[in-house]
C-alpha cells in the first residue's frame, strides 16, 4: 500500500475519487489514504498536486525536483581543526573542535575512553 496525504485544497476531490473505486480505498489516518500499488498510476494528477506520498512531497512525472535557492550559511573555522569560531569546545587530546560542549563530551567518551 502507498500512503497518500492529499493537500488540504485537494482533500475533497481525492476523497471523492477514493470512494468511487471498487473496492473503496481505506483511510489510514484522519488525513491519509491507503492506495494499492497497482491503483496508484491511475490516480488523477490534479488530486495529487501538493500531496505527500509515503512521507515525500509528490513530484509529477517528468518534472525535475525543485531545489532551494537559499545559500548555505557560512561558518567560520578557527585554527583548531573543525572548530567553529568562538565555540571554545575543543578536545584537549586531539584538537578536534565541536559546536557544543555536549558534542565534545560524547567525543571524549568514544574516541578517548582511557582519558
Helices and strands as residue ranges (DSSP letters): E 2-5, G 8-10, H 11-19, E 26-27, E 33-35, H 37-40, H 45-48, E 52-53, E 56-57, E 89-90, E 97-98, H 101-111
